[in-house]
């Protein structure tokens, strides 16, 4: 029986919103559908479906994959579990997949390609970044994961590997062997004034591609394949002022799993109105719907609102700094705070509270409950606060 891998609570270094605003130009991401969220899910039933993701295709005869948790559950391209392993999206519900190497070149490589929204400007510095996670059923991991930028439309009618000189990253000595986390691949590129096409994959000769064997994750019973296969998510190209502003952050598995857990009980001497005004509901990263762990607090709120029918509430939804930063790739996250407040409202209405007693508001990450930047601190910011009206 397949067992889900455990989620570990790990802390990563994250910049505060203020620091991020100072460091990075907020110019929108030049990559269309960089998070692969816009997908024709009904057609996503088998391998090679990258063309079903808006703006994306393959530059060779070998078609890359796209995976989504909205694909049919029985399909090979569902998420998190699919024909190459088990991985949740870095954010949202979808990601792409490419084969970058195979033992004795038995299986051809695949690549993903997209056209940028606008050509790069001459002499402007750009941070080019994407995230990868090695698939569970990959028996090998490699170092050659890179980006090639061009003004030409690359469209080869065969399965041969592409042999261009990649632009990002310049140093490709690191082997990406992590099956549990999303690892950043990034670098700075100085625009020549015409590049409007981006390709991701392995552009090196096989004999120049470093590789190492991997171990199958505990709980995975399927056989590994003699290939290096990577899931790809959150592709970005955006302008920067200084080279130091382009950073690769490793995204830990727990980052999307951890939810702040409250302990203790409210003051027993409080009246219903006081208890209502103190209620807060917390969310996992990128989560829109209420988490089952919040059910006891929801029940308390419902009971208090029923006990005093005169009470009206304002639900204020918030996000954390990472969610706000990710809107550059995922514009659908822009209303995440409000959507969380709406989720609490819908749960209250379903429990019998009159919708006329509830208003909802969404705020961004500029109203943090905790500014420490730790994972626990950030989890306090992914919240919906209940205010008396």
C-alpha positions as CSV (number, residue, x, y, z in Angstrom):
1,X,0.0,0.0,0.0
2,X,1.3,3.4,-0.9
3,X,2.2,5.6,2.0
4,X,2.4,9.4,1.8
5,X,5.8,10.8,2.6
6,X,6.0,12.7,5.9
7,X,5.9,16.5,5.9
8,X,8.6,18.1,8.0
9,X,8.5,21.5,9.6
10,X,11.6,23.2,8.3
11,X,12.5,26.9,8.6
12,X,13.9,28.8,5.6
13,X,15.2,32.3,5.4
14,X,12.6,34.7,3.9
15,X,12.8,38.4,3.3
16,X,10.3,40.7,4.9
17,X,7.9,42.4,2.6
18,X,9.6,45.8,3.0
19,X,13.0,44.4,2.2
20,X,11.6,42.6,-0.9
21,X,10.0,45.7,-2.1
22,X,13.3,47.6,-1.9
23,X,15.4,44.8,-3.5
24,X,13.2,43.7,-6.5
25,X,11.6,45.7,-9.2
26,X,7.9,44.8,-9.0
27,X,7.7,44.6,-12.8
28,X,5.3,41.8,-13.7
29,X,6.7,38.4,-14.7
30,X,7.4,38.2,-18.4
31,X,6.5,34.5,-18.5
32,X,3.0,33.7,-19.5
33,X,1.4,31.2,-17.2
34,X,4.6,30.7,-15.3
35,X,2.9,28.5,-12.7
36,X,1.2,26.2,-15.4
37,X,-2.2,26.9,-13.7
38,X,-4.1,27.6,-16.9
39,X,-4.5,24.1,-18.2
40,X,-7.2,22.3,-20.3
41,X,-7.8,19.8,-17.5
42,X,-10.4,17.7,-19.4
43,X,-7.8,16.9,-22.1
44,X,-5.1,16.2,-19.6
45,X,-5.2,12.4,-19.5
46,X,-1.9,11.1,-20.8
47,X,1.8,12.0,-21.1
48,X,3.1,14.7,-23.4
49,X,0.3,17.2,-22.7
50,X,2.4,20.3,-22.2
51,X,0.6,22.0,-25.1
52,X,-2.6,22.0,-22.9
53,X,-0.9,24.5,-20.6
54,X,-1.5,28.0,-21.9
55,X,1.6,29.5,-23.6
56,X,3.7,26.4,-23.4
57,X,4.9,23.8,-25.9
58,X,7.9,21.6,-26.7
59,X,10.6,22.6,-29.1
60,X,11.4,19.0,-30.2
61,X,9.3,16.0,-31.2
62,X,9.5,14.7,-27.7
63,X,6.6,16.3,-25.8
64,X,7.0,17.3,-22.2
65,X,4.4,16.8,-19.5
66,X,2.0,18.9,-17.4
67,X,0.5,17.6,-14.2
68,X,-2.5,19.0,-12.3
69,X,-4.6,18.0,-9.3
70,X,-7.6,18.8,-11.5
71,X,-6.7,16.1,-14.1
72,X,-8.8,12.9,-14.0
73,X,-7.7,10.9,-10.9
74,X,-7.1,7.8,-13.0
75,X,-4.8,9.6,-15.5
76,X,-1.1,9.4,-15.6
77,X,-0.8,13.2,-15.2
78,X,-2.7,13.8,-12.0
79,X,-1.2,15.5,-9.0
80,X,0.2,14.9,-6.5
81,X,0.5,11.3,-7.5
82,X,1.3,10.5,-11.1
83,X,3.3,8.2,-13.4
84,X,6.7,9.6,-12.3
85,X,6.1,10.0,-8.5
86,X,4.3,12.0,-5.9
87,X,4.7,15.7,-5.6
88,X,2.4,18.6,-4.7
89,X,2.8,21.8,-6.7
90,X,5.1,24.4,-5.4
91,X,2.1,26.7,-5.4
92,X,-1.3,26.3,-6.9
93,X,-2.3,22.9,-8.4
94,X,-0.1,22.3,-11.5
95,X,3.4,21.9,-12.7
96,X,5.4,20.7,-15.8
97,X,7.7,17.7,-16.2
98,X,10.8,17.1,-18.3
99,X,13.3,14.3,-18.8
100,X,16.8,15.7,-18.8
101,X,19.0,12.6,-19.0
102,X,18.8,8.8,-19.5
103,X,21.2,6.0,-19.0
104,X,23.0,5.2,-22.3
105,X,20.8,7.8,-24.0
106,X,18.0,5.2,-24.3
107,X,15.2,7.8,-23.8
108,X,15.3,11.2,-25.5
109,X,15.2,14.4,-23.5
110,X,12.3,16.7,-23.4
111,X,12.1,20.5,-23.1
112,X,9.5,23.1,-22.4
113,X,9.3,26.4,-24.4
114,X,7.3,29.6,-24.1
115,X,7.2,33.0,-25.7
116,X,7.7,36.0,-23.4
117,X,5.1,38.7,-23.1
118,X,7.6,41.3,-24.4
119,X,11.2,41.0,-25.8
120,X,14.0,41.7,-23.3
121,X,15.4,45.2,-23.3
122,X,19.0,45.8,-24.4
123,X,21.4,46.1,-21.4
124,X,18.6,45.6,-18.9
125,X,19.4,43.0,-16.1
126,X,16.9,40.2,-15.6
127,X,16.5,37.6,-13.0
128,X,15.6,34.3,-14.7
129,X,14.4,31.7,-12.3
130,X,12.4,28.4,-12.0
131,X,12.0,25.7,-9.5
132,X,12.5,21.9,-9.8
133,X,11.9,18.8,-7.8
134,X,13.4,15.4,-8.8
135,X,10.7,12.9,-9.5
136,X,10.5,9.9,-7.2
137,X,10.9,7.3,-10.0
138,X,14.1,8.9,-11.3
139,X,17.0,6.6,-10.7
140,X,19.4,9.4,-11.5
141,X,19.8,13.1,-10.7
142,X,21.8,15.5,-12.9
143,X,23.3,19.0,-12.8
144,X,22.3,20.3,-16.2
145,X,19.1,22.3,-15.7
146,X,19.2,25.5,-17.6
147,X,17.5,28.2,-19.6
148,X,18.2,29.3,-23.2
149,X,16.9,32.7,-24.4
150,X,16.5,33.5,-28.1
151,X,14.5,35.4,-30.6
152,X,14.3,32.3,-32.8
153,X,11.4,29.9,-32.7
154,X,13.0,26.6,-32.1
155,X,10.9,23.8,-33.6
156,X,12.8,20.6,-34.4
157,X,11.0,17.8,-36.1
158,X,13.0,15.0,-34.4
159,X,13.9,13.7,-30.9
160,X,17.5,15.0,-30.9
161,X,18.8,16.8,-27.9
162,X,19.2,20.6,-28.2
163,X,22.8,21.7,-28.1
164,X,22.7,25.4,-27.5
165,X,24.9,27.3,-25.0
166,X,22.5,28.0,-22.1
167,X,22.3,31.5,-20.6
168,X,21.2,30.7,-17.0
169,X,22.7,29.6,-14.7
170,X,26.3,30.0,-15.7
171,X,27.6,27.6,-13.1
172,X,25.9,24.2,-13.5
173,X,28.0,22.1,-11.1
174,X,25.2,21.4,-8.5
175,X,23.3,18.2,-8.9
176,X,19.6,18.6,-8.1
177,X,18.8,15.4,-6.2
178,X,16.1,16.5,-3.8
179,X,12.8,14.6,-4.2
180,X,11.0,16.3,-1.3
181,X,11.6,20.0,-1.9
182,X,11.4,22.5,-4.6
183,X,14.9,23.9,-5.4
184,X,15.5,27.2,-7.2
185,X,17.5,27.4,-10.4
186,X,18.3,31.0,-11.3
187,X,20.8,33.4,-12.7
188,X,21.1,36.9,-14.1
189,X,20.9,37.6,-17.8
190,X,21.7,40.9,-19.5
191,X,19.2,41.5,-22.3
192,X,20.5,42.0,-25.8
193,X,17.3,43.7,-26.9
194,X,15.6,40.9,-28.9
195,X,15.1,37.7,-26.8
196,X,11.5,36.7,-26.7
197,X,11.6,32.9,-26.4
198,X,12.6,30.8,-23.4
199,X,13.5,27.1,-23.3
200,X,14.2,25.0,-20.2
201,X,16.0,21.7,-20.3
202,X,19.5,20.1,-20.6
203,X,21.6,21.6,-23.4
204,X,24.8,19.7,-22.6
205,X,26.3,16.6,-24.3
206,X,25.6,13.5,-22.3
207,X,29.2,12.9,-21.5
208,X,29.3,16.4,-20.0
209,X,26.3,15.9,-17.9
210,X,27.2,14.9,-14.3
211,X,24.8,12.4,-12.7
212,X,24.4,10.4,-9.5
213,X,22.2,7.5,-8.5
214,X,19.3,8.1,-6.2
215,X,17.3,6.1,-3.6
216,X,13.6,5.4,-4.0
217,X,11.7,7.3,-1.3
218,X,10.3,5.3,1.5
219,X,6.8,4.2,0.9
220,X,7.1,4.3,-2.9
221,X,6.6,0.8,-4.3
222,X,6.9,1.4,-8.0
223,X,10.2,0.7,-9.8
224,X,12.5,3.6,-10.6
225,X,13.4,4.3,-14.2
226,X,17.0,4.8,-15.5
227,X,16.4,8.5,-16.2
228,X,16.6,11.9,-14.6
229,X,13.1,13.4,-14.6
230,X,12.2,16.8,-13.0
231,X,9.0,18.5,-12.1
232,X,9.2,22.2,-13.0
233,X,7.1,25.1,-11.5
234,X,7.0,28.9,-11.1
235,X,9.0,30.1,-14.1
236,X,9.9,33.7,-13.8
237,X,11.7,36.4,-15.8
238,X,11.7,39.9,-14.3
239,X,13.9,43.0,-14.4
240,X,16.3,43.9,-11.5
241,X,18.6,46.8,-10.7
242,X,21.5,44.8,-9.3
243,X,22.8,41.2,-9.7
244,X,22.6,40.5,-6.0
245,X,18.8,40.8,-6.2
246,X,18.4,37.5,-8.1
247,X,18.3,34.7,-5.4
248,X,17.3,31.1,-5.5
249,X,15.4,30.0,-2.4
250,X,14.8,26.3,-1.7
251,X,11.1,25.7,-0.9
252,X,10.7,23.1,1.8
253,X,7.8,20.6,1.7
254,X,6.5,21.9,5.0
255,X,6.1,25.4,3.6
256,X,2.8,24.5,2.0
257,X,1.8,22.0,4.8
258,X,2.4,23.9,8.0
259,X,-0.6,25.6,9.7
260,X,-0.4,27.7,12.9
261,X,-1.9,25.7,15.8
262,X,-3.4,27.6,18.6
263,X,-3.3,26.3,22.2
264,X,-5.3,27.1,25.2
265,X,-8.9,28.3,25.7
266,X,-10.5,31.7,25.8
267,X,-11.1,33.3,29.2
268,X,-14.1,31.5,30.7
269,X,-15.5,34.8,32.0
270,X,-15.8,36.3,28.5
271,X,-19.2,37.0,27.0
272,X,-20.1,35.8,23.5
273,X,-19.2,39.1,21.9
274,X,-15.7,39.0,23.5
275,X,-15.1,35.5,22.3
276,X,-16.2,36.3,18.8
277,X,-14.0,39.4,18.6
278,X,-11.0,37.3,19.6
279,X,-11.4,34.5,17.0
280,X,-8.8,33.9,14.3
281,X,-8.7,31.2,11.6
282,X,-5.3,30.1,10.2
283,X,-4.4,28.6,6.7
284,X,-1.7,26.6,5.1
285,X,0.3,28.4,2.5
286,X,-1.6,29.0,-0.7
287,X,-4.7,27.4,0.9
288,X,-8.1,29.0,0.1
289,X,-10.5,26.7,1.9
290,X,-10.7,26.2,5.6
291,X,-8.5,23.5,7.1
292,X,-10.3,20.7,9.1
293,X,-8.0,21.6,12.0
294,X,-10.0,24.9,12.4
295,X,-13.4,23.1,12.8
296,X,-13.4,23.3,16.7
297,X,-12.9,27.1,16.5
298,X,-15.5,27.4,13.8
299,X,-18.0,25.5,16.0
300,X,-17.2,27.9,18.9
301,X,-17.9,30.9,16.6
302,X,-21.1,29.4,15.3
303,X,-22.4,28.8,18.9
304,X,-21.5,32.3,20.0
305,X,-23.2,33.9,17.0
306,X,-26.3,31.8,17.6
307,X,-26.3,32.7,21.3
308,X,-26.4,36.4,20.5
309,X,-28.4,37.1,17.3
310,X,-27.6,40.8,17.5
311,X,-23.9,40.2,16.8
312,X,-22.6,41.1,13.3
313,X,-19.0,40.3,12.2
314,X,-16.4,41.5,9.7
315,X,-14.1,38.8,8.4
316,X,-10.7,40.1,7.4
317,X,-8.5,37.7,5.3
318,X,-4.7,38.1,5.2
319,X,-1.7,36.5,3.3
320,X,1.9,36.1,4.1
321,X,4.9,37.7,2.3
322,X,5.7,34.6,0.3
323,X,2.2,34.4,-1.0
324,X,2.3,38.1,-2.0
325,X,5.7,37.7,-3.7
326,X,4.4,34.7,-5.6
327,X,1.6,36.7,-7.3
328,X,4.2,37.8,-9.8
329,X,3.9,34.2,-11.2
330,X,0.4,33.4,-9.9
331,X,-1.9,36.5,-10.4
332,X,-4.8,34.3,-9.3
333,X,-3.3,34.6,-5.7
334,X,-4.0,38.4,-5.7
335,X,-7.4,37.9,-4.0
336,X,-6.2,35.1,-1.7
337,X,-6.9,37.1,1.5
338,X,-10.5,37.9,0.5
339,X,-11.1,34.3,-0.7
340,X,-10.0,33.0,2.7
341,X,-12.5,35.4,4.4
342,X,-15.2,34.2,2.0
343,X,-14.4,30.6,2.9
344,X,-15.0,31.3,6.6
345,X,-18.2,33.2,5.7
346,X,-19.5,30.3,3.6
347,X,-18.8,27.9,6.4
348,X,-20.8,30.1,8.8
349,X,-23.7,30.4,6.4
350,X,-23.7,26.6,6.0
351,X,-23.9,26.2,9.7
352,X,-27.0,28.4,9.9
353,X,-25.7,31.9,10.4
354,X,-27.5,34.6,8.3
355,X,-25.2,35.9,5.5
356,X,-26.6,39.4,6.2
357,X,-24.7,39.4,9.5
358,X,-21.4,38.9,7.8
359,X,-19.1,41.1,5.6
360,X,-15.8,40.1,4.1
361,X,-12.6,42.0,3.4
362,X,-9.3,40.9,1.9
363,X,-5.9,42.4,2.8
364,X,-2.3,41.7,1.6
365,X,0.8,40.9,3.6
366,X,1.4,44.5,4.6
367,X,-0.6,44.0,7.8
368,X,1.4,41.2,9.4
369,X,0.6,39.7,12.8
370,X,4.2,38.5,13.1
371,X,7.2,40.1,11.5
372,X,9.9,37.7,12.6
373,X,10.2,36.0,9.2
374,X,10.3,32.5,10.7
375,X,8.1,29.8,9.4
376,X,6.0,29.8,12.5
377,X,5.8,33.6,12.4
378,X,4.7,33.5,8.8
379,X,2.0,31.0,9.6
380,X,0.4,33.5,11.9
381,X,0.0,35.9,9.0
382,X,-2.0,33.4,6.9
383,X,-5.2,34.2,8.7
384,X,-8.8,35.4,8.8
385,X,-9.6,37.7,11.8
386,X,-13.1,38.1,13.1
387,X,-14.1,41.6,14.1
388,X,-17.3,42.9,15.6
389,X,-19.2,45.4,13.6
